[in-house]
């Protein structure tokens, strides 16, 4: 039936799941980051990491981007937490 769905203009399921996942990415606070290394001998030395991947949304970051994320982590989380009760209050109205 996939061929008929394509002929009649229905979106494939893959595209629908991508749009749903992009919404989840926008909401991710990027606080659980796993380092990546290019050299086996560097594994375990965070100062030698060549990049990071967010465990929440699977987005890749450079070391410079992670330094900025970590510098603003407290403020971003506090803003998210303070905005959350307001969002729930608006939903109840």
FIKOLZA-1660 file (N, C-alpha, C; in steps of 0.1 Angstrom, whole numbers, plus 5000, padded with zeros to 4 digits):
% residues 93
   i   px   py   pz ch aa at
   1 5008 4988 5000  A  X  N
   1 5000 5000 5000  A  X CA
   1 5009 5013 5000  A  X  C
   2 5021 5012 5003  A  X  N
   2 5030 5023 5003  A  X CA
   2 5030 5031 4990  A  X  C
   3 5030 5023 4979  A  X  N
   3 5030 5030 4966  A  X CA
   3 5017 5038 4964  A  X  C
   4 5006 5033 4968  A  X  N
   4 4994 5040 4967  A  X CA
   4 4993 5052 4976  A  X  C
   5 4999 5051 4987  A  X  N
   5 5000 5063 4996  A  X CA
   5 5008 5074 4990  A  X  C
   6 5019 5071 4983  A  X  N
   6 5027 5080 4976  A  X CA
   6 5019 5087 4965  A  X  C
   7 5011 5079 4958  A  X  N
   7 5004 5085 4947  A  X CA
   7 4993 5094 4951  A  X  C
   8 4987 5092 4963  A  X  N
   8 4976 5100 4967  A  X CA
   8 4981 5111 4977  A  X  C
   9 4994 5114 4978  A  X  N
   9 4999 5125 4985  A  X CA
   9 5000 5124 5000  A  X  C
  10 4999 5111 5005  A  X  N
  10 5000 5110 5019  A  X CA
  10 5015 5109 5023  A  X  C
  11 5018 5115 5034  A  X  N
  11 5032 5115 5039  A  X CA
  11 5036 5102 5044  A  X  C
  12 5048 5097 5041  A  X  N
  12 5053 5085 5046  A  X CA
  12 5055 5086 5061  A  X  C
  13 5054 5075 5068  A  X  N
  13 5055 5075 5083  A  X CA
  13 5069 5081 5087  A  X  C
  14 5079 5079 5080  A  X  N
  14 5093 5084 5083  A  X CA
  14 5093 5099 5084  A  X  C
  15 5087 5106 5075  A  X  N
  15 5086 5120 5076  A  X CA
  15 5078 5125 5087  A  X  C
  16 5068 5119 5091  A  X  N
  16 5059 5123 5102  A  X CA
  16 5067 5121 5115  A  X  C
  17 5075 5111 5117  A  X  N
  17 5082 5109 5129  A  X CA
  17 5094 5119 5130  A  X  C
  18 5099 5123 5119  A  X  N
  18 5110 5133 5119  A  X CA
  18 5105 5147 5124  A  X  C
  19 5093 5150 5119  A  X  N
  19 5087 5163 5124  A  X CA
  19 5084 5163 5139  A  X  C
  20 5080 5151 5144  A  X  N
  20 5077 5150 5158  A  X CA
  20 5090 5150 5166  A  X  C
  21 5101 5144 5161  A  X  N
  21 5113 5144 5168  A  X CA
  21 5120 5158 5168  A  X  C
  22 5117 5166 5158  A  X  N
  22 5123 5180 5157  A  X CA
  22 5117 5188 5168  A  X  C
  23 5105 5186 5172  A  X  N
  23 5099 5193 5183  A  X CA
  23 5105 5189 5196  A  X  C
  24 5109 5176 5198  A  X  N
  24 5115 5171 5210  A  X CA
  24 5129 5177 5211  A  X  C
  25 5136 5179 5199  A  X  N
  25 5150 5185 5200  A  X CA
  25 5149 5199 5204  A  X  C
  26 5139 5206 5200  A  X  N
  26 5138 5220 5204  A  X CA
  26 5136 5222 5219  A  X  C
  27 5130 5212 5226  A  X  N
  27 5127 5213 5240  A  X CA
  27 5138 5207 5248  A  X  C
  28 5148 5200 5243  A  X  N
  28 5159 5193 5250  A  X CA
  28 5168 5204 5257  A  X  C
  29 5171 5202 5270  A  X  N
  29 5180 5212 5276  A  X CA
  29 5195 5209 5274  A  X  C
  30 5198 5197 5268  A  X  N
  30 5212 5194 5265  A  X CA
  30 5221 5194 5277  A  X  C
  31 5217 5186 5288  A  X  N
  31 5225 5186 5300  A  X CA
  31 5232 5173 5302  A  X  C
  32 5228 5162 5295  A  X  N
  32 5235 5150 5296  A  X CA
  32 5243 5147 5283  A  X  C
  33 5256 5151 5283  A  X  N
  33 5264 5151 5271  A  X CA
  33 5275 5140 5272  A  X  C
  34 5276 5132 5262  A  X  N
  34 5287 5122 5262  A  X CA
  34 5298 5126 5253  A  X  C
  35 5310 5125 5258  A  X  N
  35 5322 5129 5250  A  X CA
  35 5325 5119 5239  A  X  C
  36 5331 5124 5228  A  X  N
  36 5336 5115 5217  A  X CA
  36 5351 5118 5215  A  X  C
  37 5358 5108 5211  A  X  N
  37 5372 5110 5209  A  X CA
  37 5376 5104 5195  A  X  C
  38 5386 5110 5189  A  X  N
  38 5391 5105 5176  A  X CA
  38 5402 5095 5178  A  X  C
  39 5409 5095 5189  A  X  N
  39 5420 5086 5192  A  X CA
  39 5417 5077 5204  A  X  C
  40 5420 5064 5203  A  X  N
  40 5417 5055 5214  A  X CA
  40 5425 5058 5226  A  X  C
  41 5437 5063 5225  A  X  N
  41 5445 5067 5236  A  X CA
  41 5439 5079 5244  A  X  C
  42 5431 5086 5238  A  X  N
  42 5425 5098 5244  A  X CA
  42 5412 5095 5252  A  X  C
  43 5407 5083 5251  A  X  N
  43 5394 5080 5258  A  X CA
  43 5396 5081 5273  A  X  C
  44 5387 5087 5279  A  X  N
  44 5387 5089 5294  A  X CA
  44 5393 5103 5298  A  X  C
  45 5399 5110 5288  A  X  N
  45 5405 5123 5291  A  X CA
  45 5395 5133 5284  A  X  C
  46 5387 5139 5293  A  X  N
  46 5377 5148 5287  A  X CA
  46 5383 5160 5280  A  X  C
  47 5395 5165 5285  A  X  N
  47 5401 5176 5278  A  X CA
  47 5406 5173 5264  A  X  C
  48 5406 5160 5260  A  X  N
  48 5410 5156 5247  A  X CA
  48 5398 5152 5238  A  X  C
  49 5386 5154 5243  A  X  N
  49 5374 5151 5235  A  X CA
  49 5373 5159 5223  A  X  C
  50 5369 5154 5212  A  X  N
  50 5368 5161 5200  A  X CA
  50 5354 5166 5197  A  X  C
  51 5344 5161 5204  A  X  N
  51 5330 5164 5203  A  X CA
  51 5322 5158 5213  A  X  C
  52 5309 5161 5214  A  X  N
  52 5300 5156 5223  A  X CA
  52 5286 5153 5217  A  X  C
  53 5279 5143 5222  A  X  N
  53 5266 5140 5217  A  X CA
  53 5256 5141 5229  A  X  C
  54 5245 5147 5227  A  X  N
  54 5235 5148 5238  A  X CA
  54 5227 5135 5238  A  X  C
  55 5227 5129 5250  A  X  N
  55 5220 5117 5252  A  X CA
  55 5205 5118 5252  A  X  C
  56 5200 5130 5253  A  X  N
  56 5185 5133 5253  A  X CA
  56 5180 5133 5239  A  X  C
  57 5187 5140 5230  A  X  N
  57 5181 5143 5216  A  X CA
  57 5191 5138 5205  A  X  C
  58 5202 5133 5209  A  X  N
  58 5212 5128 5199  A  X CA
  58 5218 5139 5190  A  X  C
  59 5218 5151 5195  A  X  N
  59 5225 5162 5187  A  X CA
  59 5239 5162 5190  A  X  C
  60 5248 5165 5180  A  X  N
  60 5262 5165 5181  A  X CA
  60 5266 5180 5184  A  X  C
  61 5276 5182 5192  A  X  N
  61 5282 5195 5196  A  X CA
  61 5297 5195 5195  A  X  C
  62 5303 5206 5192  A  X  N
  62 5317 5208 5192  A  X CA
  62 5321 5211 5207  A  X  C
  63 5334 5210 5210  A  X  N
  63 5339 5213 5223  A  X CA
  63 5335 5228 5227  A  X  C
  64 5336 5237 5218  A  X  N
  64 5333 5251 5221  A  X CA
  64 5318 5253 5224  A  X  C
  65 5310 5246 5217  A  X  N
  65 5295 5247 5219  A  X CA
  65 5292 5241 5233  A  X  C
  66 5299 5230 5237  A  X  N
  66 5297 5224 5250  A  X CA
  66 5301 5233 5261  A  X  C
  67 5312 5240 5259  A  X  N
  67 5317 5250 5269  A  X CA
  67 5307 5260 5271  A  X  C
  68 5300 5265 5260  A  X  N
  68 5290 5276 5262  A  X CA
  68 5277 5270 5269  A  X  C
  69 5274 5257 5265  A  X  N
  69 5262 5251 5271  A  X CA
  69 5264 5249 5286  A  X  C
  70 5276 5245 5290  A  X  N
  70 5279 5243 5304  A  X CA
  70 5280 5256 5312  A  X  C
  71 5284 5266 5305  A  X  N
  71 5285 5279 5312  A  X CA
  71 5271 5285 5315  A  X  C
  72 5261 5281 5307  A  X  N
  72 5248 5287 5308  A  X CA
  72 5238 5276 5313  A  X  C
  73 5243 5265 5317  A  X  N
  73 5234 5254 5321  A  X CA
  73 5225 5257 5333  A  X  C
  74 5230 5263 5343  A  X  N
  74 5222 5267 5355  A  X CA
  74 5211 5276 5351  A  X  C
  75 5214 5287 5344  A  X  N
  75 5204 5296 5340  A  X CA
  75 5194 5290 5331  A  X  C
  76 5198 5282 5321  A  X  N
  76 5188 5276 5312  A  X CA
  76 5179 5267 5319  A  X  C
  77 5184 5259 5329  A  X  N
  77 5175 5250 5336  A  X CA
  77 5166 5258 5345  A  X  C
  78 5171 5268 5352  A  X  N
  78 5162 5276 5360  A  X CA
  78 5151 5283 5352  A  X  C
  79 5154 5288 5340  A  X  N
  79 5144 5294 5332  A  X CA
  79 5134 5283 5327  A  X  C
  80 5138 5271 5324  A  X  N
  80 5129 5261 5320  A  X CA
  80 5120 5257 5331  A  X  C
  81 5126 5256 5343  A  X  N
  81 5118 5252 5354  A  X CA
  81 5108 5262 5359  A  X  C
  82 5112 5275 5358  A  X  N
  82 5103 5286 5361  A  X CA
  82 5092 5288 5351  A  X  C
  83 5095 5285 5338  A  X  N
  83 5085 5286 5328  A  X CA
  83 5075 5275 5328  A  X  C
  84 5079 5263 5333  A  X  N
  84 5071 5251 5333  A  X CA
  84 5058 5253 5340  A  X  C
  85 5058 5258 5353  A  X  N
  85 5045 5260 5360  A  X CA
  85 5036 5270 5353  A  X  C
  86 5042 5280 5346  A  X  N
  86 5033 5290 5339  A  X CA
  86 5027 5283 5327  A  X  C
  87 5034 5275 5320  A  X  N
  87 5028 5268 5309  A  X CA
  87 5017 5259 5313  A  X  C
  88 5019 5252 5324  A  X  N
  88 5008 5243 5329  A  X CA
  88 4996 5251 5334  A  X  C
  89 4998 5263 5339  A  X  N
  89 4987 5271 5343  A  X CA
  89 4979 5276 5331  A  X  C
  90 4986 5279 5320  A  X  N
  90 4979 5284 5308  A  X CA
  90 4971 5273 5302  A  X  C
  91 4976 5260 5303  A  X  N
  91 4969 5249 5297  A  X CA
  91 4956 5246 5304  A  X  C
  92 4956 5249 5317  A  X  N
  92 4944 5246 5325  A  X CA
  92 4933 5256 5322  A  X  C
  93 4936 5267 5317  A  X  N
  93 4926 5278 5315  A  X CA
  93 4917 5274 5304  A  X  C
% end
